[in-house]
Amino acid sequence: MLRDLQIATADNDEICNDLRQTANYLMARQFLHIEDRNSVRHYNRIVSDRYFLYFQNLFDALGFTLVREPSEGWLGLLPDPGAGFSSMYMDETIFLLILALIWQESVNAGEVEEHAVVLSDSGAMFDRYQAITGRTRITQTRAKEILSAFKRRALIRLGDIDPDTLDVEIWIRPIVRRLVGENVISALEQFAATVTEDDGSAAAENERGTDAEDDTDD
């Protein structure tokens, strides 16, 4: 890897700092998309023939696989197989799976934009969440947190807000399907079952608490 760096920076010592900044930028976001203005210079630097091998070896040493999909306009870091969604909260994981499902359904219907991007909105996503989990919509604050986190990771791009419904456009990128894998439906069923079990346990706990209070009153 040191030899790769020496080759990459042979004509300009200052490029070392640029490569370091780009590596840190990708590590902080995991994915980059060519349509994101703040990311495009880092994207172009990584995919260039001159530097790609250096970045590939660098991230391999850190336990990541550097993937690039030029036809879809993105690149990113995939963790070791089996890492799953351990770093995500359950509601984030369910929303990610829902986005992947919406993306796949739109692709199957031929409703795809440039770079295999699919247009949906927050209303459709939240309706799916309620249908799958049986819960009411999450709070607006939490929804914004999740969407902002997905945007930062380049999984989606947020568009205009509908003045009547207040739903926001969501441009879903094919990164989501690559991230969650092929078995989206079974994964959603698994997480929905987990949510149902958690709700049942909470209800039983509340019922025991109520019974205890009744016994005390007697």
Secondary structure as the mmCIF struct_conf table of DSSP 4:
data_model
#
loop_
_struct_conf.conf_type_id
_struct_conf.id
_struct_conf.beg_label_comp_id
_struct_conf.beg_label_asym_id
_struct_conf.beg_label_seq_id
_struct_conf.end_label_comp_id
_struct_conf.end_label_asym_id
_struct_conf.end_label_seq_id
HELX_RH_AL_P HELX_RH_AL_P1 LEU A 2 ALA A 8
TURN_TY1_P TURN_TY1_P1 THR A 9 ASP A 11
TURN_TY1_P TURN_TY1_P2 ASP A 13 GLU A 14
HELX_RH_AL_P HELX_RH_AL_P2 ILE A 15 ARG A 29
BEND BEND1 GLN A 30 GLN A 30
STRN STRN1 PHE A 31 HIS A 33
TURN_TY1_P TURN_TY1_P3 ILE A 34 GLU A 35
TURN_TY1_P TURN_TY1_P4 ARG A 37 SER A 39
HELX_RH_AL_P HELX_RH_AL_P3 VAL A 40 VAL A 47
BEND BEND2 SER A 48 SER A 48
TURN_TY1_P TURN_TY1_P5 ASP A 49 TYR A 51
HELX_RH_AL_P HELX_RH_AL_P4 PHE A 52 ALA A 61
TURN_TY1_P TURN_TY1_P6 LEU A 62 GLY A 63
STRN STRN2 PHE A 64 GLU A 69
TURN_TY1_P TURN_TY1_P7 PRO A 70 GLY A 73
STRN STRN3 TRP A 74 PRO A 79
TURN_TY1_P TURN_TY1_P8 PRO A 81 GLY A 82
TURN_TY1_P TURN_TY1_P9 GLY A 84 SER A 87
BEND BEND3 MET A 88 MET A 88
HELX_RH_AL_P HELX_RH_AL_P5 MET A 90 ASN A 108
TURN_TY1_P TURN_TY1_P10 ALA A 109 GLY A 110
HELX_RH_3T_P HELX_RH_3T_P1 GLU A 114 ALA A 116
STRN STRN4 VAL A 118 ASP A 121
HELX_RH_AL_P HELX_RH_AL_P6 SER A 122 THR A 133
HELX_LH_PP_P HELX_LH_PP_P1 ARG A 135 THR A 139
HELX_RH_AL_P HELX_RH_AL_P7 GLN A 140 ARG A 152
TURN_TY1_P TURN_TY1_P11 ARG A 153 ALA A 154
BEND BEND4 LEU A 155 LEU A 155
STRN STRN5 ILE A 156 ILE A 161
HELX_LH_PP_P HELX_LH_PP_P2 ASP A 162 ASP A 162
TURN_TY1_P TURN_TY1_P12 PRO A 163 THR A 165
STRN STRN6 VAL A 168 ILE A 172
TURN_TY1_P TURN_TY1_P13 PRO A 174 PRO A 174
HELX_RH_AL_P HELX_RH_AL_P8 ILE A 175 VAL A 180
BEND BEND5 GLU A 182 GLU A 182
HELX_RH_AL_P HELX_RH_AL_P9 VAL A 184 ASP A 217
#
